[in-house]
Amino acid sequence: MAESLGLSPQSSRQERYAELSNRWSALLGDEPNRVANMANIVAVLKEAFGWHWVGFYLVDFEKDELVLGPFQGPLACTRLFHGKGVCAAAWDKMQVQLVPDVHAFEGHVACSSKTASELVLPVVANDEVVAVLDIDSVTPDDFTPADVDGFEALMDLLANRWEVWE
């Protein structure tokens, strides 16, 4: 899996984050298309870590809901709404949601019955959430604060480039 990205299969998750944080700018290059960049981001993350589902939900400001964006994994929910689920919590609170057991998360939206834990990171540009990066694992308690830290470089890049991408 990760070998196709030049990552050692023996490397730890933190080592993979560090390696990718040095590569995000080069991987995305000068591509101005937001959808193309998001598609490549989720492909890299799925390949590097092998999670069950990795994708973006974009804020549809006109309808005031989240709509499915580029993703890798099984069929996904198309629209998500305020106050319902982990993605909405990240959107509503403008805060990372690290959920060790999705079944214990009140209001969890089960797009896949295989998902056991979830990490959702809001993409904030111009002081508002414009999207969320949603990562689902079939392993309970799969994410830690170290994972949140591992995404810092990517989230900074997304925040800084969001408005310049088409």
N, CA and C atoms as a LAMMPS dump frame, in Angstrom:
ITEM: TIMESTEP
0
ITEM: NUMBER OF ATOMS
498
ITEM: BOX BOUNDS ff ff ff
-5.0000000000000000e+02 5.0000000000000000e+02
-5.0000000000000000e+02 5.0000000000000000e+02
-5.0000000000000000e+02 5.0000000000000000e+02
ITEM: ATOMS id mol type element x y z
1 1 1 N 0.815 -1.189 0
2 1 2 C 0 0 0
3 1 3 C 0.865 1.262 0
4 2 1 N 1.486 1.557 1.125
5 2 2 C 2.247 2.795 1.271
6 2 3 C 3.499 2.81 0.397
7 3 1 N 3.951 1.615 -0.02
8 3 2 C 5.163 1.551 -0.827
9 3 3 C 5.023 2.339 -2.12
10 4 1 N 3.824 2.369 -2.696
11 4 2 C 3.639 3.094 -3.956
12 4 3 C 3.843 4.597 -3.768
13 5 1 N 3.787 5.061 -2.535
14 5 2 C 4.047 6.472 -2.226
15 5 3 C 5.494 6.694 -1.797
16 6 1 N 6.272 5.629 -1.785
17 6 2 C 7.652 5.742 -1.336
18 6 3 C 7.781 5.716 0.171
19 7 1 N 6.74 5.259 0.854
20 7 2 C 6.77 5.158 2.309
21 7 3 C 7.078 3.72 2.69
22 8 1 N 7.919 3.533 3.681
23 8 2 C 8.266 2.197 4.128
24 8 3 C 7.071 1.541 4.807
25 9 1 N 6.803 0.271 4.48
26 9 2 C 5.686 -0.411 5.147
27 9 3 C 5.942 -0.604 6.647
28 10 1 N 7.196 -0.499 7.072
29 10 2 C 7.518 -0.642 8.494
30 10 3 C 7.455 0.687 9.239
31 11 1 N 7.256 1.787 8.53
32 11 2 C 7.263 3.088 9.208
33 11 3 C 6.013 3.239 10.083
34 12 1 N 6.199 3.958 11.171
35 12 2 C 5.084 4.203 12.084
36 12 3 C 4.136 5.23 11.47
37 13 1 N 2.98 5.357 12.055
38 13 2 C 2.014 6.348 11.588
39 13 3 C 2.621 7.75 11.685
40 14 1 N 3.303 8.033 12.794
41 14 2 C 3.897 9.359 12.966
42 14 3 C 4.985 9.608 11.927
43 15 1 N 5.763 8.582 11.586
44 15 2 C 6.782 8.737 10.54
45 15 3 C 6.135 9.009 9.183
46 16 1 N 5.01 8.389 8.931
47 16 2 C 4.294 8.635 7.668
48 16 3 C 3.751 10.067 7.624
49 17 1 N 3.193 10.522 8.733
50 17 2 C 2.733 11.915 8.785
51 17 3 C 3.883 12.88 8.505
52 18 1 N 5.017 12.633 9.155
53 18 2 C 6.169 13.518 8.977
54 18 3 C 6.621 13.528 7.521
55 19 1 N 6.698 12.369 6.912
56 19 2 C 7.117 12.288 5.514
57 19 3 C 6.117 13.004 4.603
58 20 1 N 4.832 12.776 4.832
59 20 2 C 3.819 13.432 3.995
60 20 3 C 3.786 14.939 4.22
61 21 1 N 4.018 15.388 5.461
62 21 2 C 3.983 16.83 5.711
63 21 3 C 5.058 17.553 4.911
64 22 1 N 6.146 16.856 4.621
65 22 2 C 7.202 17.43 3.792
66 22 3 C 6.867 17.378 2.308
67 23 1 N 5.853 16.626 1.949
68 23 2 C 5.537 16.405 0.535
69 23 3 C 4.255 17.068 0.036
70 24 1 N 3.386 17.524 0.94
71 24 2 C 2.073 17.997 0.488
72 24 3 C 2.165 19.06 -0.59
73 25 1 N 3.003 20.057 -0.394
74 25 2 C 3.118 21.131 -1.395
75 25 3 C 3.565 20.578 -2.739
76 26 1 N 4.53 19.678 -2.723
77 26 2 C 5.008 19.091 -3.98
78 26 3 C 3.951 18.184 -4.61
79 27 1 N 3.226 17.434 -3.779
80 27 2 C 2.202 16.532 -4.304
81 27 3 C 1.074 17.297 -4.997
82 28 1 N 0.726 18.443 -4.434
83 28 2 C -0.362 19.233 -5.007
84 28 3 C 0.145 20.204 -6.071
85 29 1 N 1.416 20.538 -5.97
86 29 2 C 2.044 21.395 -6.97
87 29 3 C 1.293 22.695 -7.185
88 30 1 N 1.213 23.084 -8.422
89 30 2 C 0.546 24.328 -8.786
90 30 3 C -0.865 24.093 -9.314
91 31 1 N -1.409 22.91 -9.068
92 31 2 C -2.753 22.598 -9.568
93 31 3 C -3.767 23.559 -8.937
94 32 1 N -4.51 24.312 -9.755
95 32 2 C -5.453 25.291 -9.209
96 32 3 C -6.849 24.74 -8.915
97 33 1 N -7.116 23.486 -9.285
98 33 2 C -8.472 22.959 -9.135
99 33 3 C -8.646 22.305 -7.769
100 34 1 N -9.569 22.829 -6.991
101 34 2 C -9.821 22.354 -5.631
102 34 3 C -10.236 20.885 -5.606
103 35 1 N -11.129 20.491 -6.494
104 35 2 C -11.616 19.105 -6.507
105 35 3 C -10.481 18.137 -6.835
106 36 1 N -9.659 18.48 -7.81
107 36 2 C -8.519 17.624 -8.158
108 36 3 C -7.574 17.475 -6.971
109 37 1 N -7.317 18.565 -6.283
110 37 2 C -6.425 18.509 -5.123
111 37 3 C -7.02 17.68 -3.991
112 38 1 N -8.302 17.855 -3.716
113 38 2 C -8.937 17.06 -2.661
114 38 3 C -8.929 15.584 -3.031
115 39 1 N -9.161 15.269 -4.314
116 39 2 C -9.149 13.87 -4.763
117 39 3 C -7.777 13.245 -4.534
118 40 1 N -6.723 13.981 -4.845
119 40 2 C -5.383 13.444 -4.628
120 40 3 C -5.044 13.337 -3.146
121 41 1 N -5.507 14.266 -2.347
122 41 2 C -5.273 14.187 -0.903
123 41 3 C -5.883 12.916 -0.327
124 42 1 N -7.147 12.642 -0.64
125 42 2 C -7.784 11.459 -0.061
126 42 3 C -7.178 10.174 -0.612
127 43 1 N -6.746 10.188 -1.876
128 43 2 C -6.089 9.004 -2.439
129 43 3 C -4.777 8.727 -1.708
130 44 1 N -4.002 9.769 -1.445
131 44 2 C -2.731 9.606 -0.727
132 44 3 C -2.981 9.097 0.685
133 45 1 N -3.944 9.678 1.385
134 45 2 C -4.223 9.254 2.76
135 45 3 C -4.717 7.816 2.819
136 46 1 N -5.593 7.444 1.918
137 46 2 C -6.11 6.06 1.888
138 46 3 C -4.97 5.085 1.621
139 47 1 N -4.109 5.438 0.677
140 47 2 C -2.978 4.586 0.319
141 47 3 C -1.95 4.508 1.455
142 48 1 N -1.672 5.636 2.077
143 48 2 C -0.634 5.691 3.113
144 48 3 C -1.033 4.986 4.407
145 49 1 N -2.333 5.044 4.746
146 49 2 C -2.756 4.545 6.05
147 49 3 C -3.744 3.381 5.996
148 50 1 N -4.384 3.169 4.86
149 50 2 C -5.289 2.028 4.72
150 50 3 C -6.581 2.132 5.5
151 51 1 N -6.997 3.348 5.834
152 51 2 C -8.247 3.5 6.57
153 51 3 C -9.435 3.06 5.728
154 52 1 N -10.545 2.798 6.39
155 52 2 C -11.766 2.318 5.736
156 52 3 C -12.349 3.351 4.775
157 53 1 N -12.371 4.609 5.185
158 53 2 C -12.981 5.669 4.369
159 53 3 C -12.256 6.973 4.668
160 54 1 N -11.93 7.699 3.615
161 54 2 C -11.293 9.005 3.745
162 54 3 C -11.94 9.928 2.727
163 55 1 N -12.454 11.056 3.171
164 55 2 C -13.069 11.956 2.203
165 55 3 C -13.392 13.319 2.773
166 56 1 N -13.831 14.154 1.864
167 56 2 C -14.227 15.517 2.22
168 56 3 C -15.733 15.671 2.118
169 57 1 N -16.274 16.448 3.025
170 57 2 C -17.624 16.986 2.897
171 57 3 C -17.448 18.495 2.79
172 58 1 N -18.089 19.084 1.811
173 58 2 C -17.976 20.512 1.553
174 58 3 C -19.204 21.234 2.071
175 59 1 N -18.992 22.418 2.606
176 59 2 C -20.126 23.214 3.069
177 59 3 C -20.841 23.777 1.847
178 60 1 N -22.115 23.458 1.744
179 60 2 C -22.979 24.056 0.733
180 60 3 C -23.633 25.25 1.429
181 61 1 N -23.06 26.43 1.216
182 61 2 C -23.51 27.618 1.939
183 61 3 C -24.938 28.004 1.563
184 62 1 N -25.325 27.732 0.35
185 62 2 C -26.676 28.076 -0.106
186 62 3 C -27.736 27.246 0.613
187 63 1 N -27.463 25.94 0.776
188 63 2 C -28.431 25.053 1.432
189 63 3 C -28.132 24.854 2.914
190 64 1 N -26.98 25.379 3.382
191 64 2 C -26.575 25.268 4.773
192 64 3 C -26.512 23.806 5.227
193 65 1 N -25.767 23.017 4.456
194 65 2 C -25.548 21.612 4.784
195 65 3 C -24.209 21.176 4.213
196 66 1 N -23.778 19.992 4.598
197 66 2 C -22.548 19.422 4.065
198 66 3 C -22.896 18.501 2.907
199 67 1 N -22.124 18.601 1.831
200 67 2 C -22.35 17.751 0.667
201 67 3 C -21.068 16.967 0.382
202 68 1 N -21.228 15.739 0.001
203 68 2 C -20.115 14.838 -0.268
204 68 3 C -19.178 15.402 -1.327
205 69 1 N -17.9 15.322 -1.04
206 69 2 C -16.858 15.715 -1.985
207 69 3 C -16.029 14.493 -2.343
208 70 1 N -14.826 14.705 -2.844
209 70 2 C -13.958 13.578 -3.209
210 70 3 C -13.707 12.666 -2.013
211 71 1 N -13.735 11.362 -2.276
212 71 2 C -13.509 10.389 -1.21
213 71 3 C -12.945 9.106 -1.786
214 72 1 N -12.413 8.271 -0.904
215 72 2 C -11.947 6.922 -1.208
216 72 3 C -12.578 6.003 -0.181
217 73 1 N -13.222 4.954 -0.648
218 73 2 C -13.846 3.998 0.255
219 73 3 C -15.21 3.613 -0.255
220 74 1 N -15.988 2.908 0.584
221 74 2 C -17.314 2.473 0.165
222 74 3 C -18.3 3.639 0.038
223 75 1 N -19.444 3.326 -0.513
224 75 2 C -20.525 4.291 -0.696
225 75 3 C -20.695 5.156 0.545
226 76 1 N -20.97 6.437 0.31
227 76 2 C -21.039 7.384 1.428
228 76 3 C -22.372 8.116 1.461
229 77 1 N -22.674 8.696 2.597
230 77 2 C -23.83 9.579 2.716
231 77 3 C -23.571 10.805 1.84
232 78 1 N -24.587 11.264 1.136
233 78 2 C -24.419 12.375 0.208
234 78 3 C -24.527 13.725 0.9
235 79 1 N -25.465 13.876 1.813
236 79 2 C -25.657 15.153 2.508
237 79 3 C -25.749 14.91 4.01
238 80 1 N -25.146 15.828 4.756
239 80 2 C -25.176 15.776 6.214
240 80 3 C -25.682 17.12 6.718
241 81 1 N -26.307 17.094 7.892
242 81 2 C -27.028 18.276 8.369
243 81 3 C -26.552 18.712 9.75
244 82 1 N -26.752 19.988 10.053
245 82 2 C -26.397 20.533 11.362
246 82 3 C -26.931 19.641 12.476
247 83 1 N -26.094 19.439 13.492
248 83 2 C -26.53 18.743 14.691
249 83 3 C -26.643 17.242 14.574
250 84 1 N -26.265 16.676 13.414
251 84 2 C -26.4 15.224 13.236
252 84 3 C -25.085 14.627 12.786
253 85 1 N -24.401 13.943 13.705
254 85 2 C -23.201 13.214 13.357
255 85 3 C -21.905 13.922 13.683
256 86 1 N -20.833 13.189 13.468
257 86 2 C -19.495 13.657 13.807
258 86 3 C -19.058 14.78 12.878
259 87 1 N -19.328 14.645 11.584
260 87 2 C -18.945 15.7 10.632
261 87 3 C -19.652 17.013 10.962
262 88 1 N -20.928 16.934 11.284
263 88 2 C -21.673 18.14 11.641
264 88 3 C -21.127 18.758 12.919
265 89 1 N -20.702 17.933 13.866
266 89 2 C -20.128 18.461 15.107
267 89 3 C -18.848 19.243 14.811
268 90 1 N -18.007 18.73 13.929
269 90 2 C -16.778 19.448 13.555
270 90 3 C -17.12 20.76 12.866
271 91 1 N -18.124 20.726 12.016
272 91 2 C -18.582 21.914 11.286
273 91 3 C -19.199 22.939 12.253
274 92 1 N -20.136 22.479 13.059
275 92 2 C -20.855 23.374 13.967
276 92 3 C -19.941 24.004 15.015
277 93 1 N -19.008 23.221 15.551
278 93 2 C -18.156 23.689 16.647
279 93 3 C -16.82 24.252 16.167
280 94 1 N -16.522 24.08 14.881
281 94 2 C -15.213 24.482 14.326
282 94 3 C -14.078 23.828 15.106
283 95 1 N -14.274 22.553 15.46
284 95 2 C -13.286 21.824 16.261
285 95 3 C -13.106 20.412 15.726
286 96 1 N -11.888 19.92 15.848
287 96 2 C -11.591 18.535 15.508
288 96 3 C -12.452 17.62 16.375
289 97 1 N -12.959 16.573 15.76
290 97 2 C -13.725 15.558 16.488
291 97 3 C -12.956 14.242 16.417
292 98 1 N -12.503 13.778 17.554
293 98 2 C -11.777 12.522 17.671
294 98 3 C -12.691 11.572 18.433
295 99 1 N -13.236 10.594 17.743
296 99 2 C -14.269 9.737 18.324
297 99 3 C -13.774 8.288 18.384
298 100 1 N -13.454 7.795 19.591
299 100 2 C -12.927 6.432 19.715
300 100 3 C -13.966 5.342 19.431
301 101 1 N -15.244 5.651 19.682
302 101 2 C -16.325 4.68 19.468
303 101 3 C -17.528 5.42 18.881
304 102 1 N -17.709 5.292 17.576
305 102 2 C -18.796 6.033 16.92
306 102 3 C -20.165 5.605 17.428
307 103 1 N -20.272 4.379 17.911
308 103 2 C -21.566 3.89 18.398
309 103 3 C -21.974 4.568 19.706
310 104 1 N -21.007 5.145 20.384
311 104 2 C -21.295 5.86 21.631
312 104 3 C -21.485 7.36 21.391
313 105 1 N -21.303 7.812 20.162
314 105 2 C -21.443 9.225 19.833
315 105 3 C -22.914 9.514 19.545
316 106 1 N -23.525 10.32 20.394
317 106 2 C -24.946 10.612 20.23
318 106 3 C -25.214 11.282 18.881
319 107 1 N -26.157 10.715 18.142
320 107 2 C -26.53 11.264 16.846
321 107 3 C -25.627 10.832 15.706
322 108 1 N -24.751 9.855 15.955
323 108 2 C -23.84 9.401 14.902
324 108 3 C -24.623 8.984 13.659
325 109 1 N -24.147 9.414 12.496
326 109 2 C -24.749 9.04 11.214
327 109 3 C -23.927 7.884 10.662
328 110 1 N -24.523 6.712 10.598
329 110 2 C -23.811 5.512 10.174
330 110 3 C -23.912 5.332 8.662
331 111 1 N -22.948 5.881 7.952
332 111 2 C -22.911 5.681 6.499
333 111 3 C -22.385 4.287 6.182
334 112 1 N -21.539 3.746 7.06
335 112 2 C -21.036 2.377 6.92
336 112 3 C -21.106 1.698 8.276
337 113 1 N -21.689 0.521 8.304
338 113 2 C -21.797 -0.22 9.566
339 113 3 C -20.437 -0.728 10.043
340 114 1 N -19.425 -0.71 9.178
341 114 2 C -18.095 -1.183 9.548
342 114 3 C -17.284 -0.147 10.332
343 115 1 N -17.663 1.108 10.255
344 115 2 C -16.909 2.152 10.942
345 115 3 C -17.013 1.979 12.452
346 116 1 N -15.844 2.002 13.117
347 116 2 C -15.806 1.868 14.572
348 116 3 C -15.327 3.15 15.246
349 117 1 N -14.375 3.852 14.62
350 117 2 C -13.864 5.11 15.173
351 117 3 C -13.71 6.112 14.043
352 118 1 N -13.625 7.394 14.427
353 118 2 C -13.658 8.437 13.404
354 118 3 C -12.854 9.653 13.857
355 119 1 N -12.252 10.299 12.866
356 119 2 C -11.547 11.549 13.075
357 119 3 C -12.034 12.52 12.015
358 120 1 N -12.526 13.677 12.444
359 120 2 C -13.007 14.691 11.507
360 120 3 C -12.307 16.006 11.82
361 121 1 N -11.697 16.576 10.775
362 121 2 C -10.945 17.821 10.919
363 121 3 C -11.607 18.899 10.081
364 122 1 N -12.002 20.008 10.706
365 122 2 C -12.611 21.084 9.923
366 122 3 C -11.556 21.817 9.094
367 123 1 N -11.919 22.171 7.884
368 123 2 C -11.072 23.004 7.029
369 123 3 C -11.602 24.421 7.195
370 124 1 N -10.774 25.29 7.773
371 124 2 C -11.197 26.654 8.078
372 124 3 C -10.44 27.619 7.168
373 125 1 N -11.198 28.409 6.415
374 125 2 C -10.625 29.452 5.562
375 125 3 C -11.405 30.733 5.824
376 126 1 N -10.707 31.823 5.987
377 126 2 C -11.351 33.115 6.282
378 126 3 C -12.293 33.027 7.476
379 127 1 N -11.838 32.339 8.506
380 127 2 C -12.566 32.23 9.777
381 127 3 C -13.916 31.526 9.691
382 128 1 N -14.093 30.679 8.673
383 128 2 C -15.311 29.861 8.628
384 128 3 C -14.971 28.478 8.099
385 129 1 N -15.739 27.497 8.541
386 129 2 C -15.545 26.134 8.055
387 129 3 C -16.064 26.072 6.624
388 130 1 N -15.204 25.609 5.716
389 130 2 C -15.574 25.481 4.305
390 130 3 C -15.725 24.02 3.903
391 131 1 N -15.174 23.119 4.724
392 131 2 C -15.237 21.688 4.46
393 131 3 C -14.796 20.96 5.719
394 132 1 N -14.987 19.652 5.723
395 132 2 C -14.413 18.807 6.757
396 132 3 C -13.733 17.628 6.081
397 133 1 N -12.622 17.21 6.658
398 133 2 C -11.933 15.999 6.225
399 133 3 C -12.346 14.907 7.197
400 134 1 N -12.991 13.884 6.669
401 134 2 C -13.573 12.811 7.48
402 134 3 C -12.775 11.536 7.251
403 135 1 N -12.354 10.896 8.343
404 135 2 C -11.584 9.66 8.26
405 135 3 C -12.241 8.636 9.173
406 136 1 N -12.59 7.492 8.592
407 136 2 C -13.241 6.414 9.334
408 136 3 C -12.325 5.2 9.391
409 137 1 N -12.305 4.55 10.538
410 137 2 C -11.531 3.328 10.725
411 137 3 C -12.435 2.209 11.21
412 138 1 N -12.112 0.993 10.813
413 138 2 C -12.847 -0.172 11.306
414 138 3 C -12.295 -0.621 12.658
415 139 1 N -11.209 -0.019 13.092
416 139 2 C -10.576 -0.35 14.367
417 139 3 C -11.086 0.599 15.451
418 140 1 N -11.62 0.062 16.539
419 140 2 C -12.039 0.936 17.638
420 140 3 C -10.847 1.703 18.203
421 141 1 N -11.104 2.935 18.636
422 141 2 C -10.092 3.764 19.291
423 141 3 C -8.809 3.866 18.457
424 142 1 N -8.964 4.057 17.161
425 142 2 C -7.817 4.047 16.244
426 142 3 C -7.088 5.381 16.185
427 143 1 N -7.694 6.464 16.627
428 143 2 C -7.102 7.789 16.467
429 143 3 C -6.744 8.388 17.828
430 144 1 N -5.674 9.159 17.821
431 144 2 C -5.189 9.801 19.042
432 144 3 C -4.879 11.269 18.74
433 145 1 N -4.575 12.057 19.764
434 145 2 C -4.142 13.428 19.51
435 145 3 C -2.903 13.497 18.599
436 146 1 N -2.085 12.462 18.584
437 146 2 C -0.92 12.433 17.686
438 146 3 C -1.37 12.434 16.22
439 147 1 N -2.514 11.825 15.932
440 147 2 C -3.054 11.871 14.565
441 147 3 C -3.474 13.296 14.214
442 148 1 N -4.107 13.96 15.148
443 148 2 C -4.511 15.356 14.92
444 148 3 C -3.27 16.189 14.612
445 149 1 N -2.222 16.008 15.413
446 149 2 C -0.964 16.721 15.177
447 149 3 C -0.381 16.37 13.816
448 150 1 N -0.509 15.113 13.423
449 150 2 C 0.025 14.666 12.138
450 150 3 C -0.628 15.336 10.942
451 151 1 N -1.83 15.825 11.128
452 151 2 C -2.551 16.498 10.042
453 151 3 C -2.322 18.003 10.004
454 152 1 N -1.536 18.531 10.931
455 152 2 C -1.367 19.977 11.03
456 152 3 C -0.875 20.605 9.723
457 153 1 N 0.143 20.027 9.108
458 153 2 C 0.696 20.608 7.874
459 153 3 C -0.339 20.601 6.746
460 154 1 N -1.078 19.518 6.625
461 154 2 C -2.096 19.437 5.58
462 154 3 C -3.214 20.438 5.83
463 155 1 N -3.667 20.542 7.06
464 155 2 C -4.759 21.46 7.357
465 155 3 C -4.334 22.912 7.15
466 156 1 N -3.094 23.225 7.479
467 156 2 C -2.573 24.576 7.22
468 156 3 C -2.538 24.86 5.718
469 157 1 N -2.084 23.879 4.947
470 157 2 C -2.028 24.043 3.502
471 157 3 C -3.427 24.258 2.931
472 158 1 N -4.391 23.467 3.384
473 158 2 C -5.77 23.62 2.911
474 158 3 C -6.312 25.009 3.249
475 159 1 N -6.085 25.458 4.465
476 159 2 C -6.576 26.778 4.88
477 159 3 C -5.953 27.883 4.039
478 160 1 N -4.673 27.761 3.756
479 160 2 C -3.961 28.804 3.019
480 160 3 C -4.268 28.805 1.527
481 161 1 N -4.591 27.667 0.959
482 161 2 C -4.807 27.597 -0.485
483 161 3 C -6.277 27.553 -0.887
484 162 1 N -7.17 27.35 0.059
485 162 2 C -8.579 27.126 -0.262
486 162 3 C -9.136 28.198 -1.188
487 163 1 N -8.915 29.441 -0.859
488 163 2 C -9.5 30.542 -1.62
489 163 3 C -8.86 30.743 -2.991
490 164 1 N -7.613 30.307 -3.157
491 164 2 C -6.967 30.49 -4.462
492 164 3 C -7.286 29.346 -5.419
493 165 1 N -7.741 28.225 -4.859
494 165 2 C -8.155 27.117 -5.724
495 165 3 C -9.523 27.406 -6.3
496 166 1 N -9.738 26.947 -7.499
497 166 2 C -11.031 27.143 -8.19
498 166 3 C -11.998 26.049 -7.826
